[in-house]
Amino acid sequence: MLVMDDVQGELVVLKDHRYAKTEKNVYILGVKIHDADPATFTTLEYPFSRDKNHVYCGSLYLIDADPDGFKLLFQNAMFGMLDRFKKEPFIAQYGEHPALGHEKRYCTKSAWSTDGKTIYFGYAKVKNANPNTFTALDGLYGKDDMHVFSAMK
């Protein structure tokens, strides 16, 4: 059982019961979504959501993603959410994120997505990926006109 000790005010459970919010914060599966704006927050295809500023994969936003251009390309149902209290597993899988070290707990999921300008895996930008020709092959591999990408480091 997780104790949500940072909840202040009335907690409202959203239509997608995996999400809830207060006047100041939004949560996914009991984990605070870093920097989410409750007033403009909406859910997308789980575990993605957005607000006026960010697109989120789990509790962490996609780095520099444009919420208006977001599109999920592929997620593997067999891959669960990576959920941890320590930031090291996230850095090992996806690299640094501005929120790591600011929250008590994190969660994200391995999935390919784009905002039309950048390809993402989880919350991380996929370097050298051409968003105009990128194709997700499955949950671990993707390709564009010049490269094949593996999600495994």
DRENVEXLUM-20899 format. One record per residue (C-alpha): z, x, y negated; residue in one letter. Coordinates in nm, 2 decimals. Layout:
<pts>
<<Z X Y> "A">
...
</pts>
This chain:
<pts>
<<0.00 0.00 0.00> "M">
<<-0.10 0.14 -0.34> "L">
<<0.13 0.08 -0.63> "V">
<<-0.07 0.03 -0.95> "M">
<<0.19 0.17 -1.19> "D">
<<-0.05 0.20 -1.49> "D">
<<-0.12 -0.18 -1.52> "V">
<<0.00 -0.33 -1.84> "Q">
<<-0.06 -0.69 -1.94> "G">
<<-0.22 -0.97 -1.73> "E">
<<-0.44 -0.85 -1.45> "L">
<<-0.75 -1.07 -1.40> "V">
<<-0.93 -1.04 -1.06> "V">
<<-1.31 -1.06 -1.12> "L">
<<-1.56 -1.27 -0.91> "K">
<<-1.63 -0.96 -0.70> "D">
<<-1.27 -0.94 -0.58> "H">
<<-1.29 -0.56 -0.55> "R">
<<-1.26 -0.54 -0.93> "Y">
<<-0.99 -0.64 -1.17> "A">
<<-0.92 -0.58 -1.54> "K">
<<-0.66 -0.61 -1.81> "T">
<<-0.72 -0.61 -2.18> "E">
<<-0.73 -0.23 -2.18> "K">
<<-0.84 -0.11 -1.83> "N">
<<-1.08 -0.20 -1.54> "V">
<<-1.00 -0.12 -1.18> "Y">
<<-1.20 -0.09 -0.86> "I">
<<-1.00 -0.13 -0.53> "L">
<<-0.69 -0.05 -0.73> "G">
<<-0.83 0.27 -0.89> "V">
<<-0.87 0.28 -1.27> "K">
<<-1.23 0.31 -1.38> "I">
<<-1.23 0.60 -1.63> "H">
<<-1.33 0.50 -1.98> "D">
<<-1.44 0.15 -1.89> "A">
<<-1.46 -0.11 -2.17> "D">
<<-1.31 -0.43 -2.03> "P">
<<-1.48 -0.64 -2.30> "A">
<<-1.84 -0.54 -2.19> "T">
<<-1.77 -0.46 -1.83> "F">
<<-2.00 -0.62 -1.56> "T">
<<-2.04 -0.55 -1.19> "T">
<<-2.37 -0.45 -1.04> "L">
<<-2.45 -0.38 -0.67> "E">
<<-2.12 -0.25 -0.53> "Y">
<<-1.99 0.01 -0.60> "P">
<<-2.19 0.02 -0.92> "F">
<<-2.08 -0.14 -1.25> "S">
<<-2.15 -0.09 -1.62> "R">
<<-2.03 -0.15 -1.97> "D">
<<-2.19 -0.09 -2.31> "K">
<<-2.14 0.29 -2.28> "N">
<<-2.16 0.39 -1.91> "H">
<<-2.28 0.32 -1.56> "V">
<<-2.01 0.37 -1.30> "Y">
<<-2.02 0.46 -0.93> "C">
<<-1.68 0.38 -0.81> "G">
<<-1.43 0.49 -1.08> "S">
<<-1.64 0.76 -1.23> "L">
<<-1.93 0.72 -1.47> "Y">
<<-2.27 0.87 -1.41> "L">
<<-2.29 1.16 -1.64> "I">
<<-2.51 1.08 -1.95> "D">
<<-2.67 0.78 -1.78> "A">
<<-2.83 0.50 -1.99> "D">
<<-2.68 0.17 -1.88> "P">
<<-2.99 -0.02 -1.98> "D">
<<-3.22 0.18 -1.76> "G">
<<-3.00 0.19 -1.45> "F">
<<-3.15 0.12 -1.10> "K">
<<-3.00 0.18 -0.76> "L">
<<-3.25 0.37 -0.54> "L">
<<-3.06 0.39 -0.20> "F">
<<-2.71 0.38 -0.06> "Q">
<<-2.62 0.43 0.30> "N">
<<-2.38 0.16 0.42> "A">
<<-2.24 0.40 0.67> "M">
<<-2.10 0.63 0.39> "F">
<<-1.77 0.50 0.26> "G">
<<-1.61 0.56 -0.07> "M">
<<-1.47 0.91 -0.13> "L">
<<-1.12 0.82 -0.25> "D">
<<-0.87 1.09 -0.35> "R">
<<-0.58 1.19 -0.56> "F">
<<-0.71 1.55 -0.60> "K">
<<-1.03 1.64 -0.79> "K">
<<-1.13 1.92 -0.56> "E">
<<-1.32 1.71 -0.30> "P">
<<-1.52 1.55 -0.58> "F">
<<-1.61 1.89 -0.73> "I">
<<-1.71 2.02 -0.39> "A">
<<-1.94 1.73 -0.32> "Q">
<<-2.08 1.64 -0.66> "Y">
<<-1.97 1.91 -0.91> "G">
<<-1.76 1.87 -1.23> "E">
<<-1.70 1.55 -1.41> "H">
<<-1.54 1.50 -1.75> "P">
<<-1.29 1.25 -1.61> "A">
<<-1.16 1.47 -1.33> "L">
<<-0.80 1.58 -1.42> "G">
<<-0.75 1.28 -1.66> "H">
<<-0.68 1.00 -1.40> "E">
<<-0.43 0.98 -1.11> "K">
<<-0.69 0.88 -0.85> "R">
<<-1.07 0.88 -0.82> "Y">
<<-1.33 0.71 -0.60> "C">
<<-1.71 0.73 -0.58> "T">
<<-1.98 0.69 -0.32> "K">
<<-2.28 0.89 -0.22> "S">
<<-2.59 0.70 -0.34> "A">
<<-2.92 0.77 -0.51> "W">
<<-2.98 0.61 -0.85> "S">
<<-3.17 0.66 -1.17> "T">
<<-3.16 0.55 -1.54> "D">
<<-3.53 0.62 -1.57> "G">
<<-3.48 0.97 -1.71> "K">
<<-3.25 1.13 -1.46> "T">
<<-3.19 1.10 -1.08> "I">
<<-2.83 1.08 -0.97> "Y">
<<-2.64 1.13 -0.65> "F">
<<-2.30 0.97 -0.68> "G">
<<-2.20 1.05 -1.04> "Y">
<<-2.39 1.39 -1.05> "A">
<<-2.73 1.46 -1.20> "K">
<<-2.98 1.59 -0.95> "V">
<<-3.12 1.90 -1.12> "K">
<<-3.50 1.95 -1.12> "N">
<<-3.57 1.60 -0.99> "A">
<<-3.86 1.42 -1.14> "N">
<<-3.76 1.05 -1.20> "P">
<<-4.12 0.94 -1.21> "N">
<<-4.20 1.06 -0.86> "T">
<<-3.86 1.06 -0.69> "F">
<<-3.81 0.87 -0.36> "T">
<<-3.49 0.84 -0.17> "A">
<<-3.56 0.90 0.19> "L">
<<-3.22 0.80 0.32> "D">
<<-2.85 0.85 0.23> "G">
<<-2.88 1.23 0.24> "L">
<<-3.23 1.33 0.15> "Y">
<<-3.47 1.26 -0.13> "G">
<<-3.80 1.40 -0.26> "K">
<<-4.02 1.42 -0.56> "D">
<<-4.37 1.57 -0.61> "D">
<<-4.24 1.92 -0.61> "M">
<<-3.90 1.93 -0.42> "H">
<<-3.71 1.80 -0.13> "V">
<<-3.34 1.74 -0.21> "F">
<<-3.04 1.73 0.03> "S">
<<-2.71 1.58 -0.07> "A">
<<-2.53 1.84 0.15> "M">
<<-2.41 2.15 -0.02> "K">
</pts>
